Amino acid sequence: MIVKQFYLGCLAHASYLIGDETSGDAAVVDPQRDVDQYVAFASEHGLTIRHVLLTHLHADFIAGHLELRDRVGATIYLGAAAQAEYAFTPLGDGDRIELGRVRLQALETPGHTPESISIQVFDLDRGTAQPYAVLTGDTLFVGDVGRPDLRAALGWSATDLGGKLYDSLWTKLLALPDASLVFPAHGAGSLCGKALGKETSSTIGEQRRNNYALQPMTKDAFIDLVTADQPDAPAYFTYDAVLNAKERPTLEQTLERELTPLTLDVVLALKDVGGQVLDVREPDEFAAAHLAGSINIGLGGQYATWAGTILNRERPLAIIAGPGREAEAAMRLGRIGFDHVLGYLAGGLLNLTDRPDLTATTERLSAPVAADRINGSHPPLVVDVRAPRERQQKAIAGSINLPLNHLTERLEELPKDRPLLVHCAGGYRSSIAASLLQQHDFAVSELAGGIAAWELAGLPLERTT
C-alpha cells in the first residue's frame, strides 16, 4: 500500500494519493487544481490513477477532479448528498472502492458541509478489523474540527450544520480505533477552522485526548463552541464551493488563454476602464517602483488567499511579475478559480524605465525612523492591518486597527489630511494595504518589517483588549 500526502503550504492544503503496488491501481483524494504532481508520482511508482474523490465541495480552493478526469480518465466520486453538473459516483456509508489489496470505504460525515464524507483506508493484507487511516477532509483536523458556518450563503445555518458535525464526530469518527491515523485536508493557516495545529497528521486517539472540540460536552455546548470566534471567511469561499460543483474549463485550458503578453498601452487601457493590475513581486521590489494604481500581492506569502480576498473576480485582471514568474502567478490564481486574467505585462517593469509619469514608490521606514516620526510634531496615524486577535497580544500605542480584509470597506474612517503609517506582523500585508491606500490617494508609508522589526528594535508595545 502506498499513502502519499501532498502538502501545499500557501493554501495549507493536504491532498493524498492512495495506491496498491500489486494491482497498480490508485486514487487521489482532494487534489489541488494543478495535477501534474499526482500524475508524475503515479508514473514513477507504476500506478494508474483510476479514481478521484472529493471529501466535500471545497470552499477555499478549486479541486482538480475535472483535470484528473480529463487527463487520465479518472472516475469522480462525491458524497451521496452532493449535487453537481458533471457525472460522479455517489458514496454513502459503507460504499467501497477496491484498489487491489487496498480498500477505500466511505463514512458520511456531514457538518462542515452537508455532503462531507470521510474515507477509511484499509490495507487488506493487515486485515479488515480496523482502518489503517481515515482521510477526514474538513470534518476533523489536527487540533480542531471543521467550521460549520461556510454554507450560510447557500441556505444552511451554522447551528444545523454544527449539530450534524457533532453527530459525525461522536458517532462516526470517534468510534474508530485510537490507532487509526488521521489525515485531514488542511493544516495551520487554513481559514476552514480556528485552531488548526501545525502537524499534518495525527491519530484518532491523540485527537480524542488533545483536541479541544472533542472533549465531553453536550451537542448545544459543542455548537456554541464551534460557531464562536471563527475567522472571517473571504467572499470567494462561496464562489469556490459553487464552482467545485460545476462543469468548467480545466486549468490547462485556462492558462493557455491567460498567458498572453500585453503591451503597456493595453494594460493602461485596461486600468482606465476599471480593470485590475496585480503586481506579484515582493514588497521591497514593489515599494522601490511600481505602476501607479497597481495592487501588490506578492508570490512569497499567502498569495492566493489574499488575492481572493482583495481582488474583484468580476473585473478583468492583468499581471505584472518578475522575469519568468507570470505562469506561476496565473496558475496560483487558478487554484482558487480566478480565471479572469487577460494576460501579463510583457517585459514587466522595464516598460516604466522611461515613464516616470506612470511610476510610483512607497516609502518604507525602519522601526527607529518610524518611531521618530510618530513622536514628531506632525505624527502620522498608525494603521495596524493585522487581525484583531494578533493585535490583542501586542500593539503600537496610539495606533488604530483596520484589518486588511476590511480595509477597503472602511476607508472613510481614515483622514486624507494626515499621513498614514501602515504595518502588519512582518511587512507582507502592509504592502498590500499601502497599495490599496495609494489607489485611493492617501499619503501612506510602511513600517518595514512590521511589528516584528519594531519589537526587535526594543521599541515599546502595549496589549489591547
C-alpha positions, 0 to 999 in steps of 0.5 A: 500500500502506498499513502502519499500526502501532498502538502501545499503550504500557501493554501495549507492544503493536504491532498493524498494519493492512495495506491496498491503496488500489486494491482497498480491501481490508485486514487487521489483524494482532494487534489489541488487544481494543478495535477501534474504532481499526482500524475508524475508520482503515479508514473514513477511508482507504476500506478494508474490513477483510476479514481478521484474523490472529493471529501466535500465541495471545497470552499477555499480552493478549486479541486482538480477532479475535472483535470484528473478526469480529463487527463487520465480518465479518472472516475469522480466520486462525491458524497451521496448528498452532493449535487453537481453538473458533471457525472460522479459516483455517489458514496454513502456509508459503507460504499467501497472502492477496491484498489487491489489489496487496498480498500477505500470505504466511505463514512458520511460525515456531514457538518462542515458541509452537508455532503462531507464524507470521510474515507477509511483506508484499509490495507487488506493484507493487515486485515479488515478489523480496523482502518489503517487511516481515515482521510477526514477532509474538513470534518476533523483536523489536527487540533480542531474540527471543521467550521460549520458556518461556510454554507450560510450563503447557500441556505444552511445555518451554522447551528444545523450544520454544527449539530450534524458535525457533532453527530459525525464526530461522536458517532462516526469518527470517534468510534474508530480505533485510537490507532487509526491515523488521521489525515485531514485536508488542511493544516495551520493557516487554513481559514476552514477552522480556528485552531488548526495545529501545525502537524499534518497528521495525527491519530484518532486517539491523540485527537480524542485526548488533545483536541479541544472540540472533542472533549465531553460536552453536550451537542448545544455546548459543542455548537456554541463552541464551534460557531464562536470566534471563527475567522472571517471567511473571504467572499470567494469561499462561496464562489469556490464551493459553487464552482467545485460543483460545476462543469468548467474549463480545466486549468490547462485550458485556462492558462493557455488563454491567460498567458498572453503578453500585453503591451503597456498601452493595453494594460493602461487601457485596461486600468482606465476602464476599471480593470485590475493590475496585480503586481506579484513581486515582493514588497521591497521590489514593489515599494522601490517602483511600481505602476501607479494604481497597481495592487501588490500581492506578492508570490512569497506569502499567502498569495492566493488567499489574499488575492481572493480576498482583495481582488474583484473576480468580476473585473478583468485582471492583468499581471505584472511579475518578475522575469519568468514568474507570470505562469506561476502567478496565473496558475496560483490564481487558478487554484482558487478559480480566478480565471479572469486574467487577460494576460501579463505585462510583457517585459514587466517593469522595464516598460516604466524605465522611461515613464516616470509619469506612470511610476510610483514608490512607497516609502518604507521606514525602519522601526527607529525612523518610524518611531521618530516620526510618530513622536514628531510634531506632525505624527502620522496615524498608525494603521495596524492591518493585522487581525484583531486577535494578533493585535490583542497580544501586542500593539503600537500605542496610539495606533488604530486597527483596520484589518486588511480584509476590511480595509477597503470597506472602511476607508472613510474612517481614515483622514486624507489630511494626515499621513498614514503609517501602515504595518502588519506582523512582518511587512507582507500585508502592509504592502498590500494595504499601502497599495490599496491606500495609494489607489485611493490617494492617501499619503501612506508609508510602511513600517518595514518589517512590521511589528516584528522589526519594531519589537526587535528594535526594543521599541515599546508595545502595549496589549489591547483588549 
